[in-house]
Amino acid sequence: MSRSARVKWLLHELVGDDFDVETLGLYQGQQYQADYLRRNPNHAVPVLEVSLSDGSVFTMIESGAMVSLLADLYPVEGLAPPPADFTPERADYLQMLHFGSSWVDMVLWQLRLHRDLYSPADRDDRTIDRYMNKFRAEIEPQLKARLDRGPYILGASFSAADCVMGHNVLWASLYGLCADDCFASYLERLAARPAFQAAFADRDQFAPRPS
Ligand SMILES: N[C@@H](CCC(=O)N[C@@H](CS)C(=O)NCC(=O)O)C(=O)O
């Protein structure tokens, strides 16, 4: 259920099971171990390590960048409108990918921190109210308008942007957001995909919040 799911899901869409997964105990603080901090100084998941033919490894530390790059690397799968001269399809795709992995993500992260992760002394109910209202009043209508027009966030076809926005909708639904039927139908469509099922098959191993 962490942001790793966005990347894991897309990898299953693109290459089946042909990648290795390493898990990290976030609630146990394993992201602060020296070896992990060398890979990601932001002490966060996901990290994507790409092994190159010269034996070196390139490390990526931003889920939105990973999704964007991976979708472009496998054009035959057709999960990203091709980068070319300007096309409205490509522009809209990038816009949704970045909206999902920055703006919408930022709002959900504030909710996650203040509802689930901070100690009771650091939680702030006004911050929770502010971001719940922002999500309901500003973000949900934009997503609903898109899902009223078509089955996926870009319209008729599933794309890598759904791996980010679908994950966000799933995340938001844990806070009682995205309650409209259009979101339930969207999640049902996404959950019917074998790659989604493979990506979330281990979800029971992870607790939604620290005990
Ligand atoms: N902008 C980053 C955010 C990554 C992030 O905050 N991941 C969370 C889990 S979803 C994490 O690992 N938090 C642990 C920590 O901050 O110590 C991305 O999208 O990859």
The ligand as an SDF file (V2000), in Angstrom:
LIG
                    3D

 20 19  0  0  0  0  0  0  0  0999 V2000
    8.1270   11.5290   -3.3090 N   0  0  0  0  0  0  0  0  0  0  0  0
    8.4710   10.1810   -2.9140 C   0  0  0  0  0  0  0  0  0  0  0  0
    7.8620    9.9420   -1.5270 C   0  0  0  0  0  0  0  0  0  0  0  0
    8.2530    8.5860   -0.9560 C   0  0  0  0  0  0  0  0  0  0  0  0
    7.7080    8.3790    0.4610 C   0  0  0  0  0  0  0  0  0  0  0  0
    7.4780    9.3180    1.2340 O   0  0  0  0  0  0  0  0  0  0  0  0
    7.5240    7.0870    0.8400 N   0  0  0  0  0  0  0  0  0  0  0  0
    7.0320    6.7450    2.1670 C   0  0  0  0  0  0  0  0  0  0  0  0
    6.1580    5.4870    2.0960 C   0  0  0  0  0  0  0  0  0  0  0  0
    4.8250    5.6500    0.9810 S   0  0  0  0  0  0  0  0  0  0  0  0
    8.2130    6.3640    3.0510 C   0  0  0  0  0  0  0  0  0  0  0  0
    9.0040    5.5380    2.6680 O   0  0  0  0  0  0  0  0  0  0  0  0
    8.3160    6.9770    4.2540 N   0  0  0  0  0  0  0  0  0  0  0  0
    9.3050    6.6260    5.1790 C   0  0  0  0  0  0  0  0  0  0  0  0
    9.9870    7.8050    5.7750 C   0  0  0  0  0  0  0  0  0  0  0  0
    9.6760    8.9470    5.3600 O   0  0  0  0  0  0  0  0  0  0  0  0
   10.8420    7.6240    6.6660 O   0  0  0  0  0  0  0  0  0  0  0  0
    7.9680    9.1780   -3.9570 C   0  0  0  0  0  0  0  0  0  0  0  0
    6.8830    9.4200   -4.5170 O   0  0  0  0  0  0  0  0  0  0  0  0
    8.6470    8.1750   -4.2340 O   0  0  0  0  0  0  0  0  0  0  0  0
  1  2  1  0
  2  3  1  0
  2 18  1  0
  3  4  1  0
  4  5  1  0
  5  6  2  0
  5  7  1  0
  7  8  1  0
  8  9  1  0
  8 11  1  0
  9 10  1  0
 11 12  2  0
 11 13  1  0
 13 14  1  0
 14 15  1  0
 15 16  2  0
 15 17  1  0
 18 19  2  0
 18 20  1  0
M  END
$$$$
